[in-house]
Amino acid sequence: MREGIPLEVAVHLTVKPELLPRPAEVLAVLIQMLRSGELTAAAFASLKRVAVGYGIGTIGGIATGLLLGSVRSINSTVGLIVEFLKGIPPIALVPLAIMWLGIGEPSKYAVIAYIVWIVVGTSTAVGAGEVPLVRLRAGSFLGLSRGAIFARIVLPSAAPYVVSGMRTAIGFAFVALVSAELIAANSGIGQIIMDARFALQTERMLVGLLTLGALGAATQVLFDIAMTKSRSSLAA
């Protein structure tokens, strides 16, 4: 291919337009969907599902992880169940979630919360379980109660693992979101992608995929900014 040939011309010459439309066509559809408000409404619906499911899963994951990492007797039993659940992908739970919770929003929240709970819980358990023994012994030597040791030693030691798990869970939350919206949804980015697939509207499919990528990246950037500001506030 000669140098200097524009990308959209190269796409037009080498690939069937119905399979991979030219960038200009995708951009035109993107602008049209933004002007009509369709893409904004879909993005808002998807972000709301991610936010609710992520919040529920994070709270549950932190609580579960701290419990598993701090109490070895519980980890030896419940930990095996968590390891079993880690092998079940979110999309496999969508039909069951619909049967139990209906086709509305609760089933989507549950699927997202599930994967976030697994990711955050696993990371938190590792952090709580790897607290240096010398710190725990020092706390006991100083006469700290179990509650004080947990609050002043275990939690600070596990905090970096919690934050790491929360950041990683953002990407998994969007994966679970698409799994839920592709199967059962009347709104959201996943629903746009599925409808475009049936109508063979590749431009709309690509707009949906690009929007998902942009939302996921923006969410992680905002999370990093929030964590940086939190560290700065604590340091001050």
Disulfide bonds with the S-S distance in Angstrom:
none
